[in-house]
Amino acid sequence: MTQLHPNLDFTQITVRHPEGYEVILVRAPGALPEAPPGTQPETPAATVHAYRNSCPHLGIGLDYGNGQCLLDDGKTLLCAMHGATFEADTGLCTGGPCAGSRLKRVAVTIVNGAVICD
């Protein structure tokens, strides 16, 4: 298990996976950070969604290189290249050239308030 991010103090960020690719982390709207360390040693990451930063249309990152792709509604990810939109909680493309496809999910877990990948 490898730490992707040390805490849950984000809405959406892009981090580097140990295998070298970028991962988009989205904390679900209204979700509170996990309980203090030691109170819940390990919980499923139900409040954090993680996807490879790769649009199904062309395989490029969703952002313009700044790591940000979550719209102000907190529910939609946007591919900056061609405007494809994705549901932040499912990765489903709801509009654009890859409508109906999905972002590739990355399995994560919350351990002592940190985002961990297998």
BELTA-V145884 format. One line per field, one symbol per residue. phi: phi as a letter, one per 20 degrees, with the letter a starting at -180 (. if undefined). psi: psi as a letter, one per 40 degrees, with the letter a starting at -180 (. if undefined). A space follows every 50 residues. Layout:
phi->???
psi->???
This chain:
phi->.cfebfbdebdbbdcefgeoeecedceggnfegffggnecfbcfefecdc cfebfffcmeffeeoendbefffmcceceffcmfdcffecnffdaofdgn ecfefdfccdclndecdf
psi->hhhdheafgidhihihideeiihhhhhhhehiiiiihddgdhiifdehhh ihghhddeeiidieeeehehideeehihhddeeiiihdedehheiaefhe iiihihhiihhfeihii.
